[in-house]
Amino acid sequence: MASSAMASRVAEKGLQGQSIFQRVQDNKQFLTGTAFAAPPACQGCAQLRREARQQAPRAGLFNGNGKPGEHYIKPKETLTTASGKPVGDNTNSITAGRRGPLLLAEDFHLYEKNVHFNRERIPPRSVHEKGAGAFGTFTVTKDISKYTKAKLFDRIGKKTEIFARWSVVAGEHGSADSVRDPRGFAVKFYTDEGNWDLVGNNTPIFFIRDPLKFPDLIHSQKRDVRGLRSWTMRWDFWGHSPEATHQVLWLMGDRGLPKSYRHMNGYGSHTFSLVNDNNERVWCKFHMKSEQGNESYTDEEGIALSGENPDLFNEDLFTNIQNGNGPKWKMFIQVMTDKQADEVPYDPFDLTKIWPHKEFPLHEVGELHFDRNPVNYFQDVEQASFAPANVVPGIGYSPDRMLQARLFSYKDAAVYRLGINHEQLPVNKPRCPVFNYHSDGFMQTQNGAGPPYEPNSFGGPAEDARYVDPAVPLQMSGEGKRYNHRADSDDYSQATALWHIMKPDEQERVITGITNTMTKGKGAGCKSDPVPKKIQQLNLYHYYRVDKSLGERLAESLGLDLKETIARAEKDLPKEVPALVSL
């Protein structure tokens, strides 16, 4: 048959000495044309891949980009155990007589299948647990070399392989997709200088500015001690966190419930830095604008679709790519100089703030096009790891405190979930050569023959001063202590600007949505008891601070007295929140 003939030719070309794991990966690459690992270094591989792609449809191979009905393998090869022993009977266990007990000591095949089954699940992500992924290409469309020396941007038309994972935030595996929730939007760029992970969301801002509150935020969005979701927990945390007002207003707007992963924008959200060939640094924000447009569901539509098809977003992405309609996004950057960062009236490194486009316009960079589905969901989507710490020369960090915490927390989460050598997994593995002295650990496959230390006398990899980043221009003074991050912070004016650009019908949906979640405990993705009055008042106070008419309309909808609300809120809120001067 075609696949057996191809296997023979692969062996003839010198692959027989590779590990079973590597041969499986390479054959998958040959047969599907999907780059899961670096191509094998042997003669004739390109020709083999061309032949394999021609043979694949006839062999009935799984191909995520094939036509409906051509998805599943009907293998003719002999079934084997994990060690390669051929299996003669995969239906009947070994027993002592026809009606006797199992002979477990003899039936290793029974044992092996069950112990593997018991260990199929790995620790889930604490956040962004359910998601979808796809491979594609990033193409440079505009020159930004005056800002960055990163090689993936070094010429117009340059292409870089990418992988992205889109996800919900609070939902677990099996939860519905059509819920009101921020969405994760993480992209891995397999560049010539290593992997760059742009790990963001579908929102340019976030609920908090200090990472010390991140576990509290996520706990409030997850399930309570009864195992149930709770609008009370959500509004309670948001009400006690004035800095969340901007993000919550965005979330309760139309873009808080997108129609699909294809119909939403992506943002790096954090402030990053770019460094050019002259070691000149600017601050930067990344934007990815959906070329499919931004489309949304109402709460009522989301609730109905949750029961009809809980995997709606995953199915939509897979099917559109399968049918040749892979989604596209345009990438843009905003740029800010050190001088401008000192002069703006807000902290440009505060994740609860945007940079206004009128002051800091968008500059086009390139296009992301996703056109290849993963062959295996677990292998590529579940085992994918992203870390904001993964940058390349020309792209760097900033004093954004949320970013700084994520630099180590995402790496730590990946080590916990996938092991210390998770970056050797095909979906995470850089496409460029990797040279370091990391040794051993679970599932190590790349230990070399050289000394595992540096410096050494045997020609091992060494540092290169050309890649030292310029010093971060931090003007620091004062004591090292816990400073109040809410002091002198304006948590309302940007939310005011957001409210004013919403159209009247969207404003009405925001008020209706907030009212339903508070008074009925009803909203897309969460059905719970009504929210207690004192928590309703806390949040109403913030929205009155955002806009007087918004506060008055919301108070009427909730059936709350504004004077009573303000008096109670100013008593209960943290003392650093400035009091309202008057009604």
ZIGI-V706794 format. One record per backbone hydrogen bond with DSSP energy under -0.5 kcal/mol. NH is the residue of the N-H (numbers start at 0). CO is the residue of the C=O. If there is no record, write none. Layout:
NH&CO ; NH&CO
This chain:
4&0 ; 5&1 ; 6&2 ; 7&3 ; 8&4 ; 9&5 ; 10&6 ; 11&7 ; 12&8 ; 13&10 ; 14&9 ; 15&10 ; 17&14 ; 22&18 ; 23&19 ; 24&20 ; 25&21 ; 26&22 ; 27&23 ; 28&24 ; 29&25 ; 30&26 ; 31&27 ; 32&28 ; 35&33 ; 41&39 ; 44&41 ; 47&43 ; 48&44 ; 49&45 ; 50&46 ; 51&47 ; 52&48 ; 53&49 ; 54&50 ; 55&51 ; 56&52 ; 57&54 ; 58&54 ; 59&55 ; 59&56 ; 60&55 ; 65&62 ; 69&66 ; 80&84 ; 83&80 ; 86&78 ; 87&85 ; 95&100 ; 96&94 ; 99&96 ; 102&93 ; 103&101 ; 105&102 ; 106&102 ; 107&105 ; 110&106 ; 111&107 ; 112&108 ; 113&109 ; 114&110 ; 115&111 ; 116&112 ; 117&113 ; 118&115 ; 119&116 ; 127&168 ; 128&170 ; 129&170 ; 131&165 ; 133&163 ; 134&371 ; 135&161 ; 136&368 ; 137&159 ; 138&366 ; 139&157 ; 140&364 ; 141&364 ; 143&141 ; 143&152 ; 146&143 ; 147&143 ; 148&274 ; 152&149 ; 153&150 ; 156&139 ; 157&154 ; 159&137 ; 160&189 ; 161&135 ; 162&187 ; 163&133 ; 164&185 ; 165&131 ; 166&183 ; 167&129 ; 168&181 ; 174&171 ; 176&309 ; 178&176 ; 179&523 ; 180&178 ; 180&255 ; 183&166 ; 184&199 ; 185&164 ; 186&197 ; 187&162 ; 188&186 ; 188&195 ; 189&160 ; 189&187 ; 190&188 ; 190&193 ; 193&190 ; 195&188 ; 196&194 ; 196&389 ; 197&186 ; 197&195 ; 198&196 ; 199&184 ; 199&197 ; 200&266 ; 201&182 ; 205&350 ; 210&208 ; 212&209 ; 213&210 ; 216&212 ; 217&213 ; 218&214 ; 219&215 ; 220&216 ; 220&217 ; 221&217 ; 223&227 ; 226&223 ; 229&221 ; 233&229 ; 234&230 ; 235&231 ; 236&232 ; 237&233 ; 238&234 ; 239&235 ; 240&237 ; 243&240 ; 244&241 ; 247&243 ; 248&244 ; 249&245 ; 250&246 ; 251&247 ; 252&248 ; 252&249 ; 255&252 ; 256&253 ; 258&294 ; 262&259 ; 263&260 ; 265&287 ; 266&200 ; 267&285 ; 268&285 ; 269&267 ; 271&269 ; 271&283 ; 272&395 ; 273&281 ; 274&393 ; 275&279 ; 278&275 ; 281&273 ; 282&335 ; 283&271 ; 284&333 ; 286&331 ; 287&265 ; 288&329 ; 290&327 ; 292&289 ; 294&262 ; 294&292 ; 296&256 ; 301&297 ; 302&298 ; 303&299 ; 304&300 ; 305&301 ; 306&302 ; 306&303 ; 307&303 ; 308&304 ; 311&308 ; 314&310 ; 315&311 ; 316&312 ; 317&313 ; 318&314 ; 319&315 ; 320&316 ; 321&317 ; 322&318 ; 323&320 ; 324&319 ; 328&367 ; 329&288 ; 330&365 ; 331&286 ; 332&362 ; 333&284 ; 335&282 ; 340&336 ; 341&337 ; 342&338 ; 343&339 ; 347&345 ; 349&346 ; 350&348 ; 352&349 ; 355&353 ; 358&355 ; 359&355 ; 362&332 ; 364&330 ; 365&330 ; 366&138 ; 367&328 ; 368&136 ; 369&326 ; 370&134 ; 370&368 ; 371&134 ; 373&132 ; 379&375 ; 380&376 ; 381&376 ; 382&377 ; 389&386 ; 390&388 ; 394&391 ; 395&272 ; 403&399 ; 404&400 ; 405&401 ; 406&402 ; 407&403 ; 407&404 ; 408&404 ; 409&405 ; 411&407 ; 412&408 ; 413&409 ; 414&410 ; 415&411 ; 416&412 ; 417&413 ; 418&413 ; 418&414 ; 421&418 ; 423&420 ; 424&421 ; 427&424 ; 428&424 ; 443&440 ; 466&463 ; 467&464 ; 473&471 ; 474&472 ; 475&473 ; 480&478 ; 482&480 ; 484&482 ; 486&483 ; 488&485 ; 490&488 ; 495&491 ; 496&492 ; 497&493 ; 498&494 ; 499&495 ; 500&496 ; 500&497 ; 501&497 ; 501&498 ; 505&502 ; 506&502 ; 507&503 ; 508&504 ; 509&505 ; 510&506 ; 511&507 ; 512&508 ; 513&509 ; 514&510 ; 515&511 ; 516&512 ; 517&513 ; 518&514 ; 519&514 ; 519&515 ; 520&515 ; 521&515 ; 522&525 ; 525&522 ; 527&520 ; 530&517 ; 534&531 ; 535&531 ; 536&532 ; 537&533 ; 538&534 ; 539&535 ; 540&536 ; 541&537 ; 542&538 ; 543&539 ; 544&540 ; 545&541 ; 546&542 ; 550&546 ; 551&547 ; 552&548 ; 553&549 ; 554&550 ; 555&551 ; 556&552 ; 557&553 ; 558&554 ; 559&554 ; 564&560 ; 565&561 ; 566&562 ; 567&563 ; 568&564 ; 569&565 ; 570&566 ; 571&567 ; 572&568 ; 576&573 ; 577&575
